[in-house]
């Protein structure tokens, strides 16, 4: 799961971490805070997925 050129973790780890944090917050927060969590996490998740897709596509092209 390491990138051979830089030694950095694959973006899949970051996506899984974000999903795990989202599930943890969803299961522990009261329902009145769901709109706030969705407002913060939805754009962050979308941007992270775009970044991960771009990084993976560059890695596939250069391989």
N, CA, C, O and CB atoms as a CASP TS submission, in Angstrom:
PFRMAT TS
TARGET T0000
AUTHOR 0000-0000-0000
METHOD Language model
MODEL 1
PARENT N/A
ATOM      1  N   UNK     1       0.810  -1.197   0.000  1.00  0.00           N
ATOM      2  CA  UNK     1       0.000   0.000   0.000  1.00  0.00           C
ATOM      3  C   UNK     1       0.855   1.262   0.000  1.00  0.00           C
ATOM      4  O   UNK     1       0.314   2.368   0.021  1.00  0.00           O
ATOM      5  CB  UNK     1      -0.923  -0.003   1.192  1.00  0.00           C
ATOM      6  N   UNK     2       2.148   1.124  -0.023  1.00  0.00           N
ATOM      7  CA  UNK     2       3.014   2.299  -0.069  1.00  0.00           C
ATOM      8  C   UNK     2       3.304   2.680  -1.504  1.00  0.00           C
ATOM      9  O   UNK     2       3.402   1.825  -2.383  1.00  0.00           O
ATOM     10  CB  UNK     2       4.321   2.044   0.688  1.00  0.00           C
ATOM     11  N   UNK     3       3.439   3.967  -1.727  1.00  0.00           N
ATOM     12  CA  UNK     3       3.870   4.471  -3.016  1.00  0.00           C
ATOM     13  C   UNK     3       5.388   4.331  -3.063  1.00  0.00           C
ATOM     14  O   UNK     3       6.085   4.873  -2.205  1.00  0.00           O
ATOM     15  CB  UNK     3       3.414   5.962  -3.242  1.00  0.00           C
ATOM     16  N   UNK     4       5.903   3.615  -4.046  1.00  0.00           N
ATOM     17  CA  UNK     4       7.337   3.328  -4.101  1.00  0.00           C
ATOM     18  C   UNK     4       8.181   4.584  -4.255  1.00  0.00           C
ATOM     19  O   UNK     4       9.308   4.633  -3.760  1.00  0.00           O
ATOM     20  CB  UNK     4       7.629   2.384  -5.239  1.00  0.00           C
ATOM     21  N   UNK     5       7.661   5.592  -4.927  1.00  0.00           N
ATOM     22  CA  UNK     5       8.458   6.788  -5.183  1.00  0.00           C
ATOM     23  C   UNK     5       8.588   7.683  -3.957  1.00  0.00           C
ATOM     24  O   UNK     5       9.658   8.242  -3.716  1.00  0.00           O
ATOM     25  CB  UNK     5       7.854   7.572  -6.316  1.00  0.00           C
ATOM     26  N   UNK     6       7.524   7.827  -3.185  1.00  0.00           N
ATOM     27  CA  UNK     6       7.550   8.789  -2.080  1.00  0.00           C
ATOM     28  C   UNK     6       7.451   8.142  -0.708  1.00  0.00           C
ATOM     29  O   UNK     6       7.735   8.792   0.298  1.00  0.00           O
ATOM     30  CB  UNK     6       6.433   9.771  -2.240  1.00  0.00           C
ATOM     31  N   UNK     7       7.055   6.875  -0.645  1.00  0.00           N
ATOM     32  CA  UNK     7       6.883   6.216   0.637  1.00  0.00           C
ATOM     33  C   UNK     7       5.607   6.599   1.355  1.00  0.00           C
ATOM     34  O   UNK     7       5.421   6.239   2.517  1.00  0.00           O
ATOM     35  CB  UNK     7       8.037   6.517   1.505  1.00  0.00           C
ATOM     36  N   UNK     8       4.709   7.332   0.676  1.00  0.00           N
ATOM     37  CA  UNK     8       3.461   7.752   1.301  1.00  0.00           C
ATOM     38  C   UNK     8       2.420   6.650   1.185  1.00  0.00           C
ATOM     39  O   UNK     8       2.480   5.808   0.289  1.00  0.00           O
ATOM     40  CB  UNK     8       2.942   9.051   0.664  1.00  0.00           C
ATOM     41  N   UNK     9       1.472   6.672   2.099  1.00  0.00           N
ATOM     42  CA  UNK     9       0.382   5.708   2.074  1.00  0.00           C
ATOM     43  C   UNK     9      -0.538   5.999   0.897  1.00  0.00           C
ATOM     44  O   UNK     9      -0.651   7.139   0.447  1.00  0.00           O
ATOM     45  CB  UNK     9      -0.406   5.738   3.398  1.00  0.00           C
ATOM     46  N   UNK    10      -1.182   4.967   0.414  1.00  0.00           N
ATOM     47  CA  UNK    10      -2.146   5.126  -0.665  1.00  0.00           C
ATOM     48  C   UNK    10      -3.346   5.928  -0.159  1.00  0.00           C
ATOM     49  O   UNK    10      -3.673   5.868   1.026  1.00  0.00           O
ATOM     50  CB  UNK    10      -2.597   3.744  -1.212  1.00  0.00           C
ATOM     51  N   UNK    11      -4.002   6.677  -1.047  1.00  0.00           N
ATOM     52  CA  UNK    11      -5.152   7.488  -0.624  1.00  0.00           C
ATOM     53  C   UNK    11      -6.321   6.665  -0.108  1.00  0.00           C
ATOM     54  O   UNK    11      -7.225   7.211   0.523  1.00  0.00           O
ATOM     55  CB  UNK    11      -5.620   8.337  -1.767  1.00  0.00           C
ATOM     56  N   UNK    12      -6.320   5.363  -0.363  1.00  0.00           N
ATOM     57  CA  UNK    12      -7.392   4.508   0.141  1.00  0.00           C
ATOM     58  C   UNK    12      -7.428   4.551   1.663  1.00  0.00           C
ATOM     59  O   UNK    12      -8.505   4.493   2.256  1.00  0.00           O
ATOM     60  CB  UNK    12      -7.210   3.059  -0.350  1.00  0.00           C
ATOM     61  N   UNK    13      -6.280   4.650   2.294  1.00  0.00           N
ATOM     62  CA  UNK    13      -6.210   4.707   3.753  1.00  0.00           C
ATOM     63  C   UNK    13      -6.925   5.956   4.259  1.00  0.00           C
ATOM     64  O   UNK    13      -7.643   5.896   5.257  1.00  0.00           O
ATOM     65  CB  UNK    13      -4.739   4.693   4.233  1.00  0.00           C
ATOM     66  N   UNK    14      -6.735   7.076   3.585  1.00  0.00           N
ATOM     67  CA  UNK    14      -7.399   8.311   3.999  1.00  0.00           C
ATOM     68  C   UNK    14      -8.906   8.222   3.824  1.00  0.00           C
ATOM     69  O   UNK    14      -9.656   8.709   4.669  1.00  0.00           O
ATOM     70  CB  UNK    14      -6.857   9.491   3.211  1.00  0.00           C
ATOM     71  N   UNK    15      -9.356   7.610   2.742  1.00  0.00           N
ATOM     72  CA  UNK    15     -10.790   7.445   2.524  1.00  0.00           C
ATOM     73  C   UNK    15     -11.388   6.569   3.622  1.00  0.00           C
ATOM     74  O   UNK    15     -12.442   6.893   4.170  1.00  0.00           O
ATOM     75  CB  UNK    15     -11.065   6.832   1.132  1.00  0.00           C
ATOM     76  N   UNK    16     -10.721   5.463   3.942  1.00  0.00           N
ATOM     77  CA  UNK    16     -11.220   4.588   5.006  1.00  0.00           C
ATOM     78  C   UNK    16     -11.232   5.293   6.361  1.00  0.00           C
ATOM     79  O   UNK    16     -12.143   5.090   7.164  1.00  0.00           O
ATOM     80  CB  UNK    16     -10.370   3.323   5.089  1.00  0.00           C
ATOM     81  N   UNK    17     -10.230   6.113   6.607  1.00  0.00           N
ATOM     82  CA  UNK    17     -10.184   6.869   7.854  1.00  0.00           C
ATOM     83  C   UNK    17     -11.344   7.849   7.939  1.00  0.00           C
ATOM     84  O   UNK    17     -11.980   7.968   8.986  1.00  0.00           O
ATOM     85  CB  UNK    17      -8.856   7.614   7.979  1.00  0.00           C
ATOM     86  N   UNK    18     -11.624   8.549   6.848  1.00  0.00           N
ATOM     87  CA  UNK    18     -12.732   9.497   6.830  1.00  0.00           C
ATOM     88  C   UNK    18     -14.065   8.787   7.031  1.00  0.00           C
ATOM     89  O   UNK    18     -14.925   9.275   7.763  1.00  0.00           O
ATOM     90  CB  UNK    18     -12.744  10.276   5.517  1.00  0.00           C
ATOM     91  N   UNK    19     -14.238   7.643   6.388  1.00  0.00           N
ATOM     92  CA  UNK    19     -15.475   6.873   6.555  1.00  0.00           C
ATOM     93  C   UNK    19     -15.607   6.398   8.000  1.00  0.00           C
ATOM     94  O   UNK    19     -16.696   6.451   8.571  1.00  0.00           O
ATOM     95  CB  UNK    19     -15.504   5.664   5.585  1.00  0.00           C
ATOM     96  N   UNK    20     -14.515   5.937   8.589  1.00  0.00           N
ATOM     97  CA  UNK    20     -14.551   5.485   9.977  1.00  0.00           C
ATOM     98  C   UNK    20     -14.919   6.596  10.943  1.00  0.00           C
ATOM     99  O   UNK    20     -15.707   6.388  11.866  1.00  0.00           O
ATOM    100  CB  UNK    20     -13.219   4.905  10.364  1.00  0.00           C
ATOM    101  N   UNK    21     -14.350   7.779  10.732  1.00  0.00           N
ATOM    102  CA  UNK    21     -14.684   8.920  11.589  1.00  0.00           C
ATOM    103  C   UNK    21     -16.146   9.294  11.413  1.00  0.00           C
ATOM    104  O   UNK    21     -16.834   9.601  12.387  1.00  0.00           O
ATOM    105  CB  UNK    21     -13.778  10.130  11.272  1.00  0.00           C
ATOM    106  N   UNK    22     -16.625   9.269  10.170  1.00  0.00           N
ATOM    107  CA  UNK    22     -18.032   9.589   9.917  1.00  0.00           C
ATOM    108  C   UNK    22     -18.972   8.614  10.598  1.00  0.00           C
ATOM    109  O   UNK    22     -19.978   9.023  11.179  1.00  0.00           O
ATOM    110  CB  UNK    22     -18.306   9.599   8.429  1.00  0.00           C
ATOM    111  N   UNK    23     -18.655   7.327  10.534  1.00  0.00           N
ATOM    112  CA  UNK    23     -19.497   6.314  11.180  1.00  0.00           C
ATOM    113  C   UNK    23     -19.462   6.485  12.693  1.00  0.00           C
ATOM    114  O   UNK    23     -20.494   6.365  13.353  1.00  0.00           O
ATOM    115  CB  UNK    23     -19.036   4.891  10.793  1.00  0.00           C
ATOM    116  N   UNK    24     -18.297   6.761  13.241  1.00  0.00           N
ATOM    117  CA  UNK    24     -18.181   6.965  14.684  1.00  0.00           C
ATOM    118  C   UNK    24     -19.002   8.172  15.134  1.00  0.00           C
ATOM    119  O   UNK    24     -19.720   8.104  16.132  1.00  0.00           O
ATOM    120  CB  UNK    24     -16.711   7.149  15.081  1.00  0.00           C
ATOM    121  N   UNK    25     -18.892   9.268  14.399  1.00  0.00           N
ATOM    122  CA  UNK    25     -19.678  10.453  14.748  1.00  0.00           C
ATOM    123  C   UNK    25     -21.169  10.191  14.597  1.00  0.00           C
ATOM    124  O   UNK    25     -21.965  10.614  15.435  1.00  0.00           O
ATOM    125  CB  UNK    25     -19.267  11.641  13.879  1.00  0.00           C
ATOM    126  N   UNK    26     -21.548   9.494  13.529  1.00  0.00           N
ATOM    127  CA  UNK    26     -22.962   9.207  13.293  1.00  0.00           C
ATOM    128  C   UNK    26     -23.551   8.368  14.422  1.00  0.00           C
ATOM    129  O   UNK    26     -24.710   8.549  14.796  1.00  0.00           O
ATOM    130  CB  UNK    26     -23.143   8.485  11.954  1.00  0.00           C
ATOM    131  N   UNK    27     -22.756   7.456  14.962  1.00  0.00           N
ATOM    132  CA  UNK    27     -23.288   6.569  15.996  1.00  0.00           C
ATOM    133  C   UNK    27     -23.279   7.198  17.387  1.00  0.00           C
ATOM    134  O   UNK    27     -23.982   6.722  18.278  1.00  0.00           O
ATOM    135  CB  UNK    27     -22.498   5.289  16.022  1.00  0.00           C
ATOM    136  N   UNK    28     -22.492   8.261  17.590  1.00  0.00           N
ATOM    137  CA  UNK    28     -22.389   8.824  18.937  1.00  0.00           C
ATOM    138  C   UNK    28     -23.051  10.189  19.101  1.00  0.00           C
ATOM    139  O   UNK    28     -23.373  10.582  20.222  1.00  0.00           O
ATOM    140  CB  UNK    28     -20.955   8.936  19.315  1.00  0.00           C
ATOM    141  N   UNK    29     -23.259  10.915  18.009  1.00  0.00           N
ATOM    142  CA  UNK    29     -23.809  12.266  18.140  1.00  0.00           C
ATOM    143  C   UNK    29     -25.322  12.248  18.264  1.00  0.00           C
ATOM    144  O   UNK    29     -25.978  11.354  17.729  1.00  0.00           O
ATOM    145  CB  UNK    29     -23.402  13.119  16.949  1.00  0.00           C
ATOM    146  N   UNK    30     -25.879  13.223  18.962  1.00  0.00           N
ATOM    147  CA  UNK    30     -27.337  13.353  18.989  1.00  0.00           C
ATOM    148  C   UNK    30     -27.857  13.794  17.619  1.00  0.00           C
ATOM    149  O   UNK    30     -27.125  14.399  16.835  1.00  0.00           O
ATOM    150  CB  UNK    30     -27.773  14.361  20.082  1.00  0.00           C
ATOM    151  N   UNK    31     -29.106  13.492  17.341  1.00  0.00           N
ATOM    152  CA  UNK    31     -29.662  13.754  16.012  1.00  0.00           C
ATOM    153  C   UNK    31     -29.708  15.239  15.664  1.00  0.00           C
ATOM    154  O   UNK    31     -29.794  15.584  14.486  1.00  0.00           O
ATOM    155  CB  UNK    31     -31.049  13.176  15.918  1.00  0.00           C
ATOM    156  N   UNK    32     -29.655  16.118  16.649  1.00  0.00           N
ATOM    157  CA  UNK    32     -29.696  17.554  16.354  1.00  0.00           C
ATOM    158  C   UNK    32     -28.416  18.043  15.687  1.00  0.00           C
ATOM    159  O   UNK    32     -28.413  19.103  15.061  1.00  0.00           O
ATOM    160  CB  UNK    32     -29.937  18.341  17.630  1.00  0.00           C
ATOM    161  N   UNK    33     -27.325  17.283  15.812  1.00  0.00           N
ATOM    162  CA  UNK    33     -26.057  17.696  15.210  1.00  0.00           C
ATOM    163  C   UNK    33     -25.801  17.068  13.844  1.00  0.00           C
ATOM    164  O   UNK    33     -24.776  17.362  13.229  1.00  0.00           O
ATOM    165  CB  UNK    33     -24.926  17.351  16.132  1.00  0.00           C
ATOM    166  N   UNK    34     -26.699  16.211  13.347  1.00  0.00           N
ATOM    167  CA  UNK    34     -26.487  15.575  12.050  1.00  0.00           C
ATOM    168  C   UNK    34     -26.326  16.574  10.907  1.00  0.00           C
ATOM    169  O   UNK    34     -25.450  16.384  10.065  1.00  0.00           O
ATOM    170  CB  UNK    34     -27.633  14.652  11.747  1.00  0.00           C
ATOM    171  N   UNK    35     -27.149  17.649  10.844  1.00  0.00           N
ATOM    172  CA  UNK    35     -26.953  18.603   9.735  1.00  0.00           C
ATOM    173  C   UNK    35     -25.564  19.243   9.749  1.00  0.00           C
ATOM    174  O   UNK    35     -24.972  19.454   8.690  1.00  0.00           O
ATOM    175  CB  UNK    35     -28.014  19.698   9.798  1.00  0.00           C
ATOM    176  N   UNK    36     -25.044  19.549  10.922  1.00  0.00           N
ATOM    177  CA  UNK    36     -23.702  20.135  11.008  1.00  0.00           C
ATOM    178  C   UNK    36     -22.644  19.147  10.525  1.00  0.00           C
ATOM    179  O   UNK    36     -21.751  19.512   9.760  1.00  0.00           O
ATOM    180  CB  UNK    36     -23.397  20.571  12.452  1.00  0.00           C
ATOM    181  N   UNK    37     -22.745  17.904  10.971  1.00  0.00           N
ATOM    182  CA  UNK    37     -21.771  16.889  10.571  1.00  0.00           C
ATOM    183  C   UNK    37     -21.833  16.663   9.065  1.00  0.00           C
ATOM    184  O   UNK    37     -20.797  16.535   8.413  1.00  0.00           O
ATOM    185  CB  UNK    37     -22.020  15.566  11.324  1.00  0.00           C
ATOM    186  N   UNK    38     -23.036  16.612   8.513  1.00  0.00           N
ATOM    187  CA  UNK    38     -23.172  16.416   7.071  1.00  0.00           C
ATOM    188  C   UNK    38     -22.605  17.602   6.306  1.00  0.00           C
ATOM    189  O   UNK    38     -21.993  17.422   5.252  1.00  0.00           O
ATOM    190  CB  UNK    38     -24.640  16.200   6.694  1.00  0.00           C
ATOM    191  N   UNK    39     -22.800  18.817   6.821  1.00  0.00           N
ATOM    192  CA  UNK    39     -22.284  20.013   6.155  1.00  0.00           C
ATOM    193  C   UNK    39     -20.767  20.016   6.135  1.00  0.00           C
ATOM    194  O   UNK    39     -20.166  20.465   5.159  1.00  0.00           O
ATOM    195  CB  UNK    39     -22.799  21.274   6.844  1.00  0.00           C
ATOM    196  N   UNK    40     -20.142  19.531   7.180  1.00  0.00           N
ATOM    197  CA  UNK    40     -18.679  19.522   7.250  1.00  0.00           C
ATOM    198  C   UNK    40     -18.095  18.334   6.490  1.00  0.00           C
ATOM    199  O   UNK    40     -17.139  18.495   5.732  1.00  0.00           O
ATOM    200  CB  UNK    40     -18.215  19.487   8.711  1.00  0.00           C
ATOM    201  N   UNK    41     -18.659  17.149   6.683  1.00  0.00           N
ATOM    202  CA  UNK    41     -18.040  15.944   6.145  1.00  0.00           C
ATOM    203  C   UNK    41     -18.340  15.694   4.673  1.00  0.00           C
ATOM    204  O   UNK    41     -17.513  15.103   3.979  1.00  0.00           O
ATOM    205  CB  UNK    41     -18.482  14.771   6.936  1.00  0.00           C
ATOM    206  N   UNK    42     -19.493  16.123   4.177  1.00  0.00           N
ATOM    207  CA  UNK    42     -19.811  15.851   2.771  1.00  0.00           C
ATOM    208  C   UNK    42     -18.820  16.520   1.822  1.00  0.00           C
ATOM    209  O   UNK    42     -18.274  15.836   0.956  1.00  0.00           O
ATOM    210  CB  UNK    42     -21.226  16.323   2.454  1.00  0.00           C
ATOM    211  N   UNK    43     -18.558  17.832   1.940  1.00  0.00           N
ATOM    212  CA  UNK    43     -17.561  18.426   1.036  1.00  0.00           C
ATOM    213  C   UNK    43     -16.163  17.854   1.242  1.00  0.00           C
ATOM    214  O   UNK    43     -15.419  17.674   0.278  1.00  0.00           O
ATOM    215  CB  UNK    43     -17.521  19.930   1.227  1.00  0.00           C
ATOM    216  N   UNK    44     -15.804  17.572   2.477  1.00  0.00           N
ATOM    217  CA  UNK    44     -14.481  16.998   2.737  1.00  0.00           C
ATOM    218  C   UNK    44     -14.358  15.621   2.090  1.00  0.00           C
ATOM    219  O   UNK    44     -13.320  15.300   1.511  1.00  0.00           O
ATOM    220  CB  UNK    44     -14.220  16.900   4.254  1.00  0.00           C
ATOM    221  N   UNK    45     -15.390  14.821   2.183  1.00  0.00           N
ATOM    222  CA  UNK    45     -15.354  13.485   1.582  1.00  0.00           C
ATOM    223  C   UNK    45     -15.289  13.567   0.064  1.00  0.00           C
ATOM    224  O   UNK    45     -14.558  12.805  -0.569  1.00  0.00           O
ATOM    225  CB  UNK    45     -16.580  12.673   2.010  1.00  0.00           C
ATOM    226  N   UNK    46     -16.046  14.481  -0.520  1.00  0.00           N
ATOM    227  CA  UNK    46     -16.030  14.633  -1.976  1.00  0.00           C
ATOM    228  C   UNK    46     -14.654  15.072  -2.452  1.00  0.00           C
ATOM    229  O   UNK    46     -14.123  14.511  -3.411  1.00  0.00           O
ATOM    230  CB  UNK    46     -17.095  15.644  -2.428  1.00  0.00           C
ATOM    231  N   UNK    47     -14.074  16.065  -1.796  1.00  0.00           N
ATOM    232  CA  UNK    47     -12.743  16.533  -2.189  1.00  0.00           C
ATOM    233  C   UNK    47     -11.691  15.443  -2.001  1.00  0.00           C
ATOM    234  O   UNK    47     -10.792  15.297  -2.830  1.00  0.00           O
ATOM    235  CB  UNK    47     -12.358  17.774  -1.382  1.00  0.00           C
ATOM    236  N   UNK    48     -11.797  14.687  -0.927  1.00  0.00           N
ATOM    237  CA  UNK    48     -10.835  13.617  -0.688  1.00  0.00           C
ATOM    238  C   UNK    48     -10.958  12.515  -1.736  1.00  0.00           C
ATOM    239  O   UNK    48      -9.947  11.976  -2.188  1.00  0.00           O
ATOM    240  CB  UNK    48     -11.030  13.035   0.709  1.00  0.00           C
ATOM    241  N   UNK    49     -12.177  12.177  -2.123  1.00  0.00           N
ATOM    242  CA  UNK    49     -12.361  11.162  -3.158  1.00  0.00           C
ATOM    243  C   UNK    49     -11.830  11.633  -4.507  1.00  0.00           C
ATOM    244  O   UNK    49     -11.237  10.847  -5.245  1.00  0.00           O
ATOM    245  CB  UNK    49     -13.834  10.795  -3.280  1.00  0.00           C
ATOM    246  N   UNK    50     -12.038  12.918  -4.839  1.00  0.00           N
ATOM    247  CA  UNK    50     -11.491  13.464  -6.087  1.00  0.00           C
ATOM    248  C   UNK    50      -9.972  13.407  -6.053  1.00  0.00           C
ATOM    249  O   UNK    50      -9.342  13.001  -7.029  1.00  0.00           O
ATOM    250  CB  UNK    50     -11.970  14.920  -6.312  1.00  0.00           C
ATOM    251  N   UNK    51      -9.383  13.812  -4.931  1.00  0.00           N
ATOM    252  CA  UNK    51      -7.925  13.786  -4.802  1.00  0.00           C
ATOM    253  C   UNK    51      -7.394  12.359  -4.926  1.00  0.00           C
ATOM    254  O   UNK    51      -6.390  12.120  -5.597  1.00  0.00           O
ATOM    255  CB  UNK    51      -7.493  14.398  -3.458  1.00  0.00           C
ATOM    256  N   UNK    52      -8.075  11.412  -4.274  1.00  0.00           N
ATOM    257  CA  UNK    52      -7.633  10.021  -4.326  1.00  0.00           C
ATOM    258  C   UNK    52      -7.729   9.478  -5.746  1.00  0.00           C
ATOM    259  O   UNK    52      -6.832   8.764  -6.194  1.00  0.00           O
ATOM    260  CB  UNK    52      -8.465   9.156  -3.370  1.00  0.00           C
ATOM    261  N   UNK    53      -8.797   9.803  -6.453  1.00  0.00           N
ATOM    262  CA  UNK    53      -8.943   9.332  -7.830  1.00  0.00           C
ATOM    263  C   UNK    53      -7.860   9.916  -8.726  1.00  0.00           C
ATOM    264  O   UNK    53      -7.317   9.215  -9.580  1.00  0.00           O
ATOM    265  CB  UNK    53     -10.326   9.694  -8.375  1.00  0.00           C
ATOM    266  N   UNK    54      -7.546  11.185  -8.539  1.00  0.00           N
ATOM    267  CA  UNK    54      -6.492  11.807  -9.341  1.00  0.00           C
ATOM    268  C   UNK    54      -5.147  11.151  -9.053  1.00  0.00           C
ATOM    269  O   UNK    54      -4.375  10.884  -9.973  1.00  0.00           O
ATOM    270  CB  UNK    54      -6.418  13.320  -9.061  1.00  0.00           C
ATOM    271  N   UNK    55      -4.869  10.895  -7.793  1.00  0.00           N
ATOM    272  CA  UNK    55      -3.587  10.279  -7.427  1.00  0.00           C
ATOM    273  C   UNK    55      -3.467   8.864  -7.951  1.00  0.00           C
ATOM    274  O   UNK    55      -2.412   8.458  -8.437  1.00  0.00           O
ATOM    275  CB  UNK    55      -3.413  10.277  -5.923  1.00  0.00           C
ATOM    276  N   UNK    56      -4.559   8.112  -7.848  1.00  0.00           N
ATOM    277  CA  UNK    56      -4.529   6.744  -8.349  1.00  0.00           C
ATOM    278  C   UNK    56      -4.396   6.705  -9.866  1.00  0.00           C
ATOM    279  O   UNK    56      -3.707   5.839 -10.404  1.00  0.00           O
ATOM    280  CB  UNK    56      -5.781   5.999  -7.919  1.00  0.00           C
ATOM    281  N   UNK    57      -5.053   7.640 -10.567  1.00  0.00           N
ATOM    282  CA  UNK    57      -4.950   7.647 -12.024  1.00  0.00           C
ATOM    283  C   UNK    57      -3.537   8.005 -12.463  1.00  0.00           C
ATOM    284  O   UNK    57      -3.045   7.460 -13.451  1.00  0.00           O
ATOM    285  CB  UNK    57      -5.958   8.631 -12.629  1.00  0.00           C
ATOM    286  N   UNK    58      -2.878   8.908 -11.750  1.00  0.00           N
ATOM    287  CA  UNK    58      -1.489   9.243 -12.069  1.00  0.00           C
ATOM    288  C   UNK    58      -0.594   8.038 -11.806  1.00  0.00           C
ATOM    289  O   UNK    58       0.312   7.755 -12.590  1.00  0.00           O
ATOM    290  CB  UNK    58      -1.012  10.464 -11.244  1.00  0.00           C
ATOM    291  N   UNK    59      -0.842   7.329 -10.708  1.00  0.00           N
ATOM    292  CA  UNK    59      -0.053   6.146 -10.387  1.00  0.00           C
ATOM    293  C   UNK    59      -0.225   5.040 -11.416  1.00  0.00           C
ATOM    294  O   UNK    59       0.732   4.339 -11.746  1.00  0.00           O
ATOM    295  CB  UNK    59      -0.426   5.631  -9.021  1.00  0.00           C
ATOM    296  N   UNK    60      -1.442   4.880 -11.923  1.00  0.00           N
ATOM    297  CA  UNK    60      -1.693   3.846 -12.925  1.00  0.00           C
ATOM    298  C   UNK    60      -1.024   4.223 -14.243  1.00  0.00           C
ATOM    299  O   UNK    60      -0.442   3.368 -14.911  1.00  0.00           O
ATOM    300  CB  UNK    60      -3.212   3.638 -13.131  1.00  0.00           C
ATOM    301  N   UNK    61      -1.104   5.500 -14.620  1.00  0.00           N
ATOM    302  CA  UNK    61      -0.495   5.942 -15.874  1.00  0.00           C
ATOM    303  C   UNK    61       1.022   5.827 -15.848  1.00  0.00           C
ATOM    304  O   UNK    61       1.635   5.492 -16.861  1.00  0.00           O
ATOM    305  CB  UNK    61      -0.893   7.372 -16.169  1.00  0.00           C
ATOM    306  N   UNK    62       1.633   6.103 -14.700  1.00  0.00           N
ATOM    307  CA  UNK    62       3.093   6.089 -14.629  1.00  0.00           C
ATOM    308  C   UNK    62       3.664   4.687 -14.417  1.00  0.00           C
ATOM    309  O   UNK    62       4.872   4.487 -14.539  1.00  0.00           O
ATOM    310  CB  UNK    62       3.557   6.997 -13.514  1.00  0.00           C
ATOM    311  N   UNK    63       2.815   3.727 -14.104  1.00  0.00           N
ATOM    312  CA  UNK    63       3.296   2.356 -13.850  1.00  0.00           C
ATOM    313  C   UNK    63       3.624   1.625 -15.138  1.00  0.00           C
ATOM    314  O   UNK    63       4.039   0.467 -15.102  1.00  0.00           O
ATOM    315  CB  UNK    63       2.254   1.563 -13.067  1.00  0.00           C
TER
END
